[in-house]
Amino acid sequence: MKVLITGTAGFIGNRLAERLLERGEEIIGIDNLNDYYDVTLKEARLAKIKDHPGFTEARISIEDRPVMEALFAKHKPNKVVNLAAQAGVRYSLENPHSYVESNIVGFMNILEGCRYNGVEHLVYASSSSVYGANTNMPFSIHNNVDHPLSMYAATKKANELMAHTYSHLYDLPTTGLRFFTVYGPWGRPDMALFLFTKKILAGEPIDVFNYGKHRRDFTYVDDIVEGVIRTLDHTAQPNPDWSGDKPDPGTAGGPYRLYNIGNNSPVELMHYIKVLEDCLGKKAEMNMLPLQPGDVPDTYANVEDLVTDVDYKPDTSVEDGIARFVSWYKSYYSQA
């Protein structure tokens, strides 16, 4: 199987490419290696897979329409996983245009490439951020999500709507995956675990928003990737019971599906920090701060549909996941 993956220098995309190469798939990997965060880390991720005989690297931007058209026409992938995106809730308040360019224009190019080149299944990253102002927990894909609280969340909701349209118009099977607070080895430096670890080891105070009362469905990266692979192998099908009288947001009359991939076990931020302190053997100095614009107090994934359709439920504890991250962090930066 030939799989096109966007974001192969990224946190999740790189691990996904590794897993699929290990099972013998041919991977075309797209990434522009932008400088949103440390490019050296992105290069180090790529170094793990770039010499694999099944891997073809394309250092391009998904926003570049002519280049994307040429790439799809040349490689004719069987399946596509779109993980490239401008990430970060808080950064979307500072630079909203970059989210439209990457997450909307780029995704449009992905959809068109799939449409015109006979792609069998498109799987794409959405986000738990789409739940926005929802407070009915655990968050279900069958809930309405029309109240995003950041531009990042709005672009991810837009991706789901765009995919729905292509599934309806062109019978393109699409599956959107709402990821819940991913963490683990090789993670993004702008994420809390990475920032906390760096500052605690340096003896610097960490910023703890919402006075530590956040609850997050922290999900280990390998659990996310397993969910991506299982849904990639399970091509989206129409829901024969779908009705416009009582429209179900998580399915459709066309080959369209949404799934939550989360640990289904929310953890308070203060506990998360305590586990990190234990793993580092060092206490954190904390700046207790209010909830930030665009943030939500809690996330909690209902994963019943994921279990029913692909027989999978993430289950890595934060104790195990953070320990693995700290081990990687110390090893990576001691070598660096």
Disulfide bonds with the S-S distance in Angstrom:
none
